[in-house]
């Protein structure tokens, strides 16, 4: 394999990882994280990394309409549970998502 091919592969994977990251102190619906390439497993990992309380009854089915705050300050995509919405609204790039209850 040529050096240029390896460099291109590494650059591409870095860009993909960066696009999946959440940005600190921004609110995200679970469905928005899914749209950014996060799997259900990634969201659960982020919740555990966040180290904050979340409801015992929080389930995979509830995640799309759950609002999270990203703790990007630690650089590890930790998520803090905020609330489960009736309807969680994706506010678009650069804006925090919100509940429309």
MOLINZI-V566439 format. One record per residue. RES is the residue in three letters. SS is DSSP state (helix for helix, strand for strand, loop for the rest). Layout:
res->RES ss->SS
res->RES ss->SS
This chain:
res->UNK ss->loop
res->UNK ss->loop
res->UNK ss->helix
res->UNK ss->helix
res->UNK ss->helix
res->UNK ss->helix
res->UNK ss->helix
res->UNK ss->helix
res->UNK ss->helix
res->UNK ss->helix
res->UNK ss->helix
res->UNK ss->helix
res->UNK ss->helix
res->UNK ss->helix
res->UNK ss->helix
res->UNK ss->helix
res->UNK ss->helix
res->UNK ss->helix
res->UNK ss->helix
res->UNK ss->helix
res->UNK ss->loop
res->UNK ss->loop
res->UNK ss->loop
res->UNK ss->loop
res->UNK ss->loop
res->UNK ss->loop
res->UNK ss->strand
res->UNK ss->strand
res->UNK ss->strand
res->UNK ss->helix
res->UNK ss->helix
res->UNK ss->helix
res->UNK ss->helix
res->UNK ss->helix
res->UNK ss->helix
res->UNK ss->loop
res->UNK ss->loop
res->UNK ss->loop
res->UNK ss->loop
res->UNK ss->helix
res->UNK ss->helix
res->UNK ss->helix
res->UNK ss->helix
res->UNK ss->helix
res->UNK ss->helix
res->UNK ss->helix
res->UNK ss->helix
res->UNK ss->helix
res->UNK ss->helix
res->UNK ss->helix
res->UNK ss->loop
res->UNK ss->loop
res->UNK ss->loop
res->UNK ss->loop
res->UNK ss->loop
res->UNK ss->loop
res->UNK ss->loop
res->UNK ss->loop
res->UNK ss->loop
res->UNK ss->helix
res->UNK ss->helix
res->UNK ss->helix
res->UNK ss->helix
res->UNK ss->loop
res->UNK ss->loop
res->UNK ss->strand
res->UNK ss->strand
res->UNK ss->strand
res->UNK ss->strand
res->UNK ss->strand
res->UNK ss->strand
res->UNK ss->helix
res->UNK ss->helix
res->UNK ss->helix
res->UNK ss->loop
res->UNK ss->loop
res->UNK ss->loop
res->UNK ss->strand
res->UNK ss->strand
res->UNK ss->strand
res->UNK ss->strand
res->UNK ss->strand
res->UNK ss->strand
res->UNK ss->strand
res->UNK ss->loop
res->UNK ss->loop
res->UNK ss->loop
res->UNK ss->strand
res->UNK ss->strand
res->UNK ss->loop
res->UNK ss->loop
res->UNK ss->loop
res->UNK ss->loop
res->UNK ss->loop
res->UNK ss->loop
res->UNK ss->loop
res->UNK ss->loop
res->UNK ss->strand
res->UNK ss->strand
res->UNK ss->loop
res->UNK ss->loop
